């Protein structure tokens, strides 16, 4: 026999929430409370009716019973930096000397930055974490250019036009005009 659904005291509030719902998420959350209580549906059947998984249905239902309404602006949205090493302000503080030096023409050298970040954090960190941190602050790993920044395309074209060319017959003959074998 299935358990009796809890939250009877919230049923009236959930019915009012169905009428006042402004978004689909709010409607589904209120339905996750009302359907098991007033219609006797199981959590699985309720999930199927509202079009969510059993886990999400349970999560929405429990949140409503705790007094949290989806999309009301009081509860923070899911996502974010749950495993952050530093707060964004602390990252800026630790990177400030390196970024200032780089803005004035210096080069960011990750092996120099990594030990300082590890000392500030108090434990080792992966090299990829350092690159991700620099990327968050607008820096990237530089790759060599395809051409030199001070190259002159016009001078290169002039050189090509004026350079002597070998004919195809002179390439096949030796120094005295004899064919090489």
Order of alpha helices (4+ residues) and beta strands (2+ residues): alpha-alpha-alpha-alpha-alpha-alpha-alpha-alpha-alpha
